[in-house]
């Protein structure tokens, strides 16, 4: 039986990984090193749960809402469509996605750039709130994007995050879709069971159907 092709859509995580200004960057220290007195290497890491490819929890944008360890895993696993909206401008609007609307699966990932950024920049595409309304109306339960946020970097009201809350949509941010053709796949992007956290890194992959 031939193995189905995998696309790794997660950026590498290390000290140089860009984070939102003010977030905790990745650091690592060794608590044990292989050698006399220790049969293993053991490290301790510190990072924002929004580092790299990650899933936001409702707790991220609403006090008292579920943590990432409390949300249902089902939206993070299953049929998915990658839609190209490269060069769409600062906001992804419904008209940028309608060309791929026929038979949308419950998960939609949007590629907005030719190459995902490897340094922090505020110049990235985000979702217009009405686009999330439109996707939810098509039966979509999870959205993903190849930029740091579903809202513009300058937003103070986080309208699209608030729309995620109202529509009970799950979200993946900071994906790397550079090598992924538009089309349908199986998404596997499970968050860790962090019962107090507002987000979790994911190892997001797409598998050929």
FENVENPE-V275997 format. One record per residue. N is the residue number from 1. RES is the residue in one small letter. PSI is psi as a letter, one per 30 degrees, with the letter a starting at -180 (* if undefined). OMEGA is omega in whole degrees, -180 to 180 (* if undefined). Layout:
BEGIN
N:RES:PSI:OMEGA + N:RES:PSI:OMEGA
END
This chain:
BEGIN
1:x:k:-178 + 2:x:k:178 + 3:x:k:178 + 4:x:k:-178 + 5:x:k:175 + 6:x:k:169 + 7:x:j:176 + 8:x:j:-176 + 9:x:g:179 + 10:x:k:174 + 11:x:l:174 + 12:x:k:179 + 13:x:k:178 + 14:x:a:-177 + 15:x:f:-178 + 16:x:f:-179 + 17:x:k:-179 + 18:x:k:176 + 19:x:l:177 + 20:x:k:-179 + 21:x:k:-178 + 22:x:f:177 + 23:x:l:178 + 24:x:k:176 + 25:x:l:-178 + 26:x:k:170 + 27:x:l:-179 + 28:x:k:173 + 29:x:l:179 + 30:x:k:176 + 31:x:f:174 + 32:x:k:178 + 33:x:k:180 + 34:x:k:-179 + 35:x:a:179 + 36:x:k:179 + 37:x:f:178 + 38:x:k:180 + 39:x:g:-174 + 40:x:l:164 + 41:x:k:177 + 42:x:k:-179 + 43:x:l:172 + 44:x:k:-180 + 45:x:l:175 + 46:x:k:179 + 47:x:l:170 + 48:x:k:176 + 49:x:f:176 + 50:x:g:180 + 51:x:k:177 + 52:x:a:176 + 53:x:k:-175 + 54:x:l:176 + 55:x:k:173 + 56:x:k:172 + 57:x:l:173 + 58:x:f:178 + 59:x:f:-180 + 60:x:e:-175 + 61:x:g:176 + 62:x:k:179 + 63:x:k:178 + 64:x:f:178 + 65:x:l:-177 + 66:x:k:173 + 67:x:l:-179 + 68:x:f:178 + 69:x:f:-178 + 70:x:f:-176 + 71:x:l:177 + 72:x:k:180 + 73:x:f:-171 + 74:x:e:-179 + 75:x:f:-174 + 76:x:g:-175 + 77:x:j:176 + 78:x:a:-177 + 79:x:k:-171 + 80:x:k:173 + 81:x:k:172 + 82:x:k:-179 + 83:x:k:177 + 84:x:k:174 + 85:x:h:-176 + 86:x:k:180 + 87:x:g:-177 + 88:x:f:-177 + 89:x:a:-173 + 90:x:f:-178 + 91:x:k:173 + 92:x:j:-180 + 93:x:l:-178 + 94:x:e:-178 + 95:x:f:177 + 96:x:f:-175 + 97:x:f:-172 + 98:x:f:179 + 99:x:f:-180 + 100:x:g:-169 + 101:x:f:-175 + 102:x:k:176 + 103:x:h:-179 + 104:x:k:171 + 105:x:l:-176 + 106:x:f:-178 + 107:x:k:-179 + 108:x:k:176 + 109:x:k:-175 + 110:x:k:175 + 111:x:k:-175 + 112:x:f:-174 + 113:x:l:178 + 114:x:e:-180 + 115:x:k:179 + 116:x:k:-177 + 117:x:k:177 + 118:x:g:174 + 119:x:l:179 + 120:x:k:173 + 121:x:k:177 + 122:x:f:-177 + 123:x:i:178 + 124:x:l:-180 + 125:x:k:179 + 126:x:l:180 + 127:x:k:165 + 128:x:k:-178 + 129:x:e:-178 + 130:x:f:177 + 131:x:e:176 + 132:x:e:175 + 133:x:e:-178 + 134:x:e:180 + 135:x:e:178 + 136:x:e:178 + 137:x:f:176 + 138:x:g:180 + 139:x:g:180 + 140:x:k:-180 + 141:x:f:177 + 142:x:k:174 + 143:x:l:177 + 144:x:l:-176 + 145:x:l:-179 + 146:x:h:177 + 147:x:l:-175 + 148:x:f:-173 + 149:x:l:173 + 150:x:f:175 + 151:x:l:174 + 152:x:l:-178 + 153:x:f:-177 + 154:x:f:-174 + 155:x:k:174 + 156:x:f:-178 + 157:x:f:177 + 158:x:h:-175 + 159:x:e:-179 + 160:x:e:174 + 161:x:e:179 + 162:x:e:177 + 163:x:e:174 + 164:x:e:180 + 165:x:e:-177 + 166:x:e:-177 + 167:x:f:-177 + 168:x:h:177 + 169:x:k:171 + 170:x:l:-174 + 171:x:k:171 + 172:x:k:179 + 173:x:l:177 + 174:x:h:176 + 175:x:l:175 + 176:x:j:-176 + 177:x:g:-173 + 178:x:e:-173 + 179:x:g:-173 + 180:x:j:175 + 181:x:l:173 + 182:x:k:180 + 183:x:a:-174 + 184:x:k:-175 + 185:x:l:165 + 186:x:k:177 + 187:x:k:172 + 188:x:j:-175 + 189:x:i:-173 + 190:x:k:175 + 191:x:l:174 + 192:x:l:-179 + 193:x:i:-180 + 194:x:j:-167 + 195:x:f:178 + 196:x:f:-168 + 197:x:l:179 + 198:x:f:179 + 199:x:l:175 + 200:x:k:167 + 201:x:k:175 + 202:x:l:168 + 203:x:j:-173 + 204:x:k:176 + 205:x:l:171 + 206:x:k:180 + 207:x:k:178 + 208:x:k:180 + 209:x:*:*
END
